[in-house]
């Protein structure tokens, strides 16, 4: 059910679904056509089809204006890798017969990121099915000094999964088999190319959930999620992939298969090598299989969507929430009024509560519906009564929960329809988190279309986005390094969860000291001495 | 309260504390003298005093028979490090004035592990107070090719924290300052030598808990916990230190200070270097400060101690428990009848329930006492009614919760009083977990005093211990490699949470493939090219 909350709502209001299961209110009807899946235009537009097929065949895609080549926009110098020859193509064809793609039209989509901000010029894409095939490919490329760009769902935000020049794209799209699932332990072992949403469905049917959820779930691959150490919507509850990923199989730059695909919750035998590859964005090895611990599926899920009069009230609502909801709190997201305006404007989603300067989405997940309802009810009474929240709505059934989540999850999509998007994904101290948005709004004035702030408040993670009609070096100059310097002064992170990829690699130094950077370079040199794995990514350009 | 459960107990039985707060039953009285802290004889014997002082001044310690030198028992060859000279001592004295310990009597304790199974012959121990001092020490030792053995609380199980030859002991005992604690985020930043129990007390006073708890809490240092990736009693609820440790400051072998001491929940800027040091047992760097995320303190904690008729019933009780207690389940521990016999025999702790082949300890931690009580009551009704559990007792107040926990936590201590202990810490598939104990009991017959099995069932972690009057190479030969081969056949881990240290370093290959081992050696060579950091530990002896 979903019901409107007034400051003085009666307790029964939340739980009238049994009496009125089909009841749909006016504002719910405005969402009838909406879902988590918006159709073509982004990773949010597919359910399980590979982006190569989906995007390559999308007429919307082919009509879109050409994206400027990365090497031109950013004046990158190509490193001295070999160029793919006819002999190479023949050799690769022997490794993955029938799965060497060289058709320029088919290569269009995997050369461009979904945000349409970076574009490579790869002439060949490989679609291995097994780790052994990946190993053969890398062994060959290593010997021949051919650069490689590993690609999963190509849903990243920082240009990490598209080639910069003519790197060979190694797609995990056909590595989509579930290897095993253990019904008692909840350990899932699967190939890297499994689509997150499909895994999610698979384990949910068996009473578990994947400890990771994000807007791009319909397209993103689990291997890519792990390679980028994706955070997402369940981070607050289930923590980092560094804790939930139990094992990995990785192919190293020279084609060595490193099998650390254990299914054990605990294993302290030597250095935890898999951690090197989690979050290394394919620059240290190609993840080919993943073992991940899935927690039991909560039997009761509720989502409250609330309006707050100011950011101070958002923070106080969070503190109250954490205290009163305790172990059942599974998400605490926030968005500002500008976000709501954009999802209304571009996606025709209506705001389900009174217009407010800020909105929060709170999810609870627990094992006892009655207990959770009581806890939530006590919390809502408290925040509504004290004026921290001015209006709210609550959903307890799956369909309406999805509708409320769509408001938050589809902000990225709404932004991408608003123009060129300058994206910042920052970790900041909670009490300063929104100051940067206000500051920037004042600083940019009419130079930007919109300056919006939203994100995973429970994790201290702000998504700051600025939209403009088109890419503009001068606007970029106003934004950077200003945003990074501001963040560094707060000892924040210039990439909380999106990684560095191509677009953020040169700002690493704002969050890490030179000694760390040096050690990272040494690790890269150790694991990939020829630098063939996802070059021009993650680590700063050496000067 | 603590109350005895009968198969057909009335629901009110659990909650009679309000009516009868001072009631102490017969079996509770037998525990009157017991606590988590048993006095001299192990790391369980101190509350916050450094083991150097505690052990060095313990008359019990000095009367104990001499421990055989590690290099003799295991015929280790000393590596060609320099030998500490008078000039070195003078130089070190300039770095840590007044804190260079060379008194042989004071050096006795830090040269021996608490289990009294390994013994080094270090002639000097340093007690730095700051990271800068540690950096100066390592820079000097690196230049002079002097080997170093970092030491925290010296509470490890695998001889990882004691020197093997004459390594310089660098103790973190004086690095015991809390740097900061954030009352909203729960992020604690402290020096590496803080004692876990003191940190725990500090954050609990502020409404939080350290996400790590273990029997040795009164002595172990947080730096050592992180360096060994300690698991412990809260793992089931709060997960691995790999997720909860947010940042580290580490001094590298050459004295470089690597400051990754962030307090951010999310930070995807480059490779997560801190992961290299978590669980690397001081062989890649010396951890000098830790930033750790402390979850809010649960307002309601309950502990049930139950007797089960067989191991199959233990497993079924676990599945039932996870389903019915869901998010409030915070520990599921088991122990066999032999364990109970030993804690009775050596520590005079009485069994609080009917004698049974197996016992389980279940802890719940939640934010609503009433809700938790209802959930627990439903669960107990189910397991008692179905015969999975034959008898049980429940505690809800702090003192009695500690008494029940003591039965589980003090097994290690009881074992150490039973004779020489052969310790195995294994991860195994749940359904085969106890088979190895039964198998070994049959195999060893009268050659062993006791063969016991207990551990963190919820994490698939078995502590298998065999006691004998004294160390015997022939008994060792019967146990090893048998136990490791058995574990490897189940694709288990030969060290779930204790690490490898000195005693297990050569069995790494049972749980990791050669490619992994090679990469570990490369990482060691990269980070510590002279091999001065905790030599003879973690990685197998090169042949």
Interface residues (C-beta under 8 A of the other chain):
Chain A: X184 X185 X228 X229 X231 X235 X239 X240 X242 X243 X244 X252 X256 X257 X258 X259 X260 X262 X263 X264 X265 X266 X267 X268 X269 X270 X271 X272 X273 X275 X276 X278 X279 X280 X284 X296 X298 X299 X319 X322 X323 X324 X325 X326 X327 X328 X365 X366 X367 X368 X371 X374 X375 X427 X429 X430 X431 X456 X459 X460 X461 X491 X492 X493 X494 X495 X496 X497 X498 X499 X500 X504 X507 X508 X510 X511 X512 X513 X515 X516 X517 X519 X520 X522 X523 X526 X527 X538 X539
Chain B: X184 X185 X228 X229 X231 X235 X239 X240 X242 X243 X244 X252 X256 X257 X258 X259 X260 X262 X263 X264 X265 X266 X267 X268 X269 X270 X271 X272 X273 X275 X276 X278 X279 X280 X284 X296 X298 X299 X319 X322 X323 X324 X325 X326 X327 X328 X365 X366 X367 X368 X371 X374 X375 X427 X429 X430 X431 X456 X459 X460 X461 X491 X492 X493 X494 X495 X496 X497 X498 X499 X500 X504 X507 X508 X510 X511 X512 X513 X515 X516 X517 X519 X520 X522 X523 X526 X527 X538 X539
